[in-house]
Amino acid sequence: MSGLEVLFEDNHLIAVNKPAGILVQGDETEDRPLGEYVKDYIKHRYQKPGDVFLGVIHRLDRPVSGVCVFARTSKALSRMNELFKNRDIQKTYWAITNQRPEPLSGHLIHYIEKDKNKNLAHAYLRQRNQAAKQSELDYKLIGSLGSHHLLEVKPLTGRPHQIRAQLAKIGCPIMGDVKYGHKQANRNGAIHLHCRNLSFLHPVKKEMVSITASLPRDQIWSLFDEG
C-alpha cells in the first residue's frame, strides 16, 4: 500500500481515506489490514515506543473506498461504538451504477439476510425469518454522464453489504460489483462505492466533526470529481 491519506487526527481519533482492495481488519487471508498501516503511521509520527493502541470502530468492505475512522483511546472506542449503535453517525456514500434508478430518489426498506458461507447478503421485501434484519437507506441521483449514474446514498442502518444488496435489488448494481449482479468486474477488483463523508459529535470534545474523503483516482470517478 502506498502513502496513507490521513483525513482527521487528534488525541482520540484518526480517520484515513481507505483505498479499495485493503482490508480494514485482518481475516483468514492474513493480508495486512489498514489498521496496521495506521499504527505504523502513529508510531512513526509520534515516536511511540512499544505497541500502539488502535480500536476498529467500523468496517468498509474490502472493495470499497473512503472514510474509515479508528479510535486512539479505549474511551473514544467505547463512545464511538455507542454512536454507531444508536445511529448517531451520518454516513454519506457515493455509488456509480450503469442503470438510472426509478424513481430518481427514494427511501428503501428491505430485509437483509447474510449467507456467511458465500459472504453474500440477500435483500427481501418482506421478513422471511428472524435472521433477516430490516435495512433502510435514502438515495438520490446527483449526476449522470452517458451510461454512468452517480448516486448519493445515506444508509440509516448498518447491515453487512447493505448498500450493495439494496441497490442491486432495485436493478442498479454498483459498477464492478459482480457479486451483486454487475456484468463486468473492474480490473483492480474495486467496486465504485465510496464512503464520501462521516459526520458526528466528537465523543470527547462534543464538537461536530465532518470528514470527507477525496474520490479514488480512476477514469470513471474522475467523471464526477469536483476537484
C-alpha positions in Angstrom: 0.0 0.0 0.0 1.3 3.4 -0.9 1.1 6.5 1.3 -1.6 6.8 3.9 -4.0 9.7 3.3 -4.9 11.0 6.8 -8.2 13.0 6.8 -8.6 13.8 10.5 -6.4 13.3 13.5 -6.4 14.3 17.2 -5.6 12.6 20.5 -8.7 10.5 20.4 -9.5 9.6 16.8 -7.8 9.2 13.4 -9.6 8.9 10.1 -8.0 7.9 6.8 -9.1 7.5 3.2 -9.2 3.7 2.7 -8.1 2.5 -0.7 -10.2 -0.1 -2.3 -8.7 -3.6 -2.0 -7.4 -3.2 1.5 -9.0 -5.0 4.5 -9.9 -2.8 7.5 -9.3 -5.6 9.9 -7.3 -8.9 9.5 -9.1 -12.1 8.4 -8.2 -15.6 7.3 -6.4 -14.3 4.2 -3.7 -12.9 6.6 -3.3 -9.9 4.2 -2.0 -6.8 6.0 -5.0 -4.7 7.2 -5.5 -1.0 7.1 -5.2 -0.8 10.9 -1.6 -2.0 10.8 -0.7 0.8 8.4 -2.4 3.3 10.7 -0.5 2.0 13.7 2.8 2.4 11.7 1.9 6.0 10.9 1.1 6.8 14.6 4.3 5.1 15.8 6.5 6.9 13.4 4.9 10.3 13.7 4.8 10.4 17.5 7.9 8.3 18.1 5.8 5.9 20.3 7.8 3.0 21.9 6.0 -0.3 22.2 2.6 -1.2 21.0 0.2 1.4 19.6 -3.5 1.2 20.7 -5.9 1.4 17.8 -9.5 0.5 18.0 -11.6 -0.6 15.0 -14.9 1.3 15.1 -16.5 0.3 11.8 -15.6 -1.5 8.6 -15.7 -0.9 4.9 -15.9 -3.9 2.6 -12.6 -4.8 1.0 -13.5 -3.5 -2.5 -15.0 -0.2 -1.1 -13.0 3.0 -0.5 -13.5 6.1 1.6 -13.6 7.5 5.1 -12.6 5.0 7.8 -12.3 6.1 11.4 -10.2 4.5 14.2 -10.1 5.2 17.9 -6.8 6.1 19.5 -8.1 5.5 23.1 -10.3 3.0 24.7 -12.7 5.8 25.9 -13.1 7.0 22.3 -13.6 3.5 21.1 -16.4 2.8 23.6 -18.1 6.1 22.9 -17.9 5.8 19.1 -19.3 2.3 19.3 -22.3 3.8 21.1 -22.7 6.5 18.4 -22.8 3.8 15.7 -25.1 1.6 17.7 -27.5 4.4 18.3 -27.3 5.6 14.6 -25.9 8.9 15.6 -23.4 8.9 12.8 -24.4 10.5 9.5 -23.0 8.4 6.7 -22.9 9.5 3.1 -21.7 7.2 0.3 -21.3 7.8 -3.4 -22.0 5.0 -5.8 -21.8 4.7 -9.6 -24.2 2.5 -11.5 -24.9 1.8 -15.2 -28.7 1.9 -14.6 -30.6 5.0 -13.7 -32.8 4.5 -10.7 -36.5 4.9 -11.0 -37.7 6.9 -9.2 -34.6 9.2 -9.2 -34.7 9.4 -5.4 -36.3 7.4 -2.7 -36.3 5.6 0.7 -35.6 1.9 0.5 -36.7 -0.7 3.2 -35.6 -4.3 2.8 -34.9 -7.2 5.0 -31.3 -8.4 4.6 -30.2 -11.9 5.3 -26.4 -12.7 5.2 -25.2 -16.0 3.8 -21.9 -16.3 5.7 -20.7 -19.3 3.7 -20.8 -17.3 0.5 -20.2 -13.9 2.1 -23.3 -12.7 0.3 -26.3 -10.6 1.5 -29.8 -11.2 0.2 -32.4 -8.3 0.3 -36.0 -9.2 0.5 -39.1 -7.0 0.5 -40.6 -8.9 3.4 -39.1 -10.5 6.5 -38.8 -14.2 5.8 -37.3 -15.2 9.1 -35.7 -13.8 12.3 -32.2 -13.8 10.7 -33.3 -11.2 8.1 -32.7 -7.7 9.6 -34.6 -4.6 8.5 -32.3 -2.3 6.4 -33.1 1.3 5.4 -31.4 3.8 3.2 -32.1 7.0 1.3 -30.7 7.6 -2.2 -30.8 10.2 -4.9 -29.4 10.7 -8.3 -26.9 13.5 -8.3 -25.2 13.2 -11.7 -25.3 11.4 -15.0 -22.7 11.2 -17.8 -23.7 8.8 -20.6 -24.4 5.4 -19.1 -22.8 6.3 -15.7 -25.0 7.5 -12.9 -23.8 8.9 -9.6 -26.0 8.2 -6.6 -25.7 9.7 -3.2 -26.7 7.1 -0.6 -27.3 7.6 3.1 -27.7 4.3 4.9 -29.8 4.6 8.1 -28.9 1.1 9.3 -25.5 -0.6 9.2 -26.1 -4.1 7.8 -23.4 -6.1 6.0 -23.3 -5.3 2.3 -26.4 -3.2 2.8 -25.9 -0.6 0.0 -24.7 -3.2 -2.4 -27.6 -5.5 -1.9 -30.3 -2.9 -1.8 -29.2 -1.1 -4.9 -28.9 -4.4 -6.7 -32.5 -5.2 -5.6 -33.9 -2.1 -7.4 -31.9 -3.0 -10.5 -29.0 -0.7 -10.0 -25.9 -2.9 -9.1 -22.8 -0.9 -8.4 -20.2 -0.8 -11.2 -17.7 -3.6 -10.8 -19.8 -5.4 -8.2 -20.2 -8.8 -10.0 -21.1 -10.4 -6.6 -24.3 -8.3 -6.7 -25.2 -8.6 -10.4 -23.0 -6.1 -12.3 -21.9 -7.7 -15.6 -18.2 -6.8 -15.5 -15.6 -6.7 -12.8 -13.2 -3.8 -12.5 -9.6 -4.6 -13.3 -8.3 -3.9 -9.8 -11.2 -5.7 -8.0 -12.6 -2.5 -6.7 -16.3 -1.5 -6.9 -17.5 2.0 -7.5 -18.7 2.6 -3.9 -17.0 5.2 -1.8 -17.7 6.4 1.7 -17.7 10.1 0.9 -18.4 11.6 4.4 -18.9 10.8 8.0 -20.4 13.4 10.4 -20.8 13.0 14.1 -20.5 14.7 17.5 -16.9 14.2 18.7 -17.1 11.6 21.5 -14.8 13.5 23.9 -14.8 17.2 22.7 -18.5 17.3 22.0 -17.9 19.3 18.8 -19.4 18.4 15.4 -16.9 16.6 13.2 -17.4 16.2 9.4 -14.8 14.2 7.5 -14.8 14.0 3.7 -12.7 11.7 1.6 -11.5 12.6 -1.9 -12.5 10.3 -4.7 -10.3 7.4 -5.9 -8.1 8.2 -8.9 -9.6 6.3 -11.8 -11.2 7.2 -15.1 -14.8 6.6 -14.0 -14.6 8.5 -10.7 -12.9 11.4 -12.5 -16.1 12.0 -14.5 -17.7 13.2 -11.3 -14.7 14.7 -9.5 -15.4 18.2 -8.3 -11.7 18.8 -7.8 
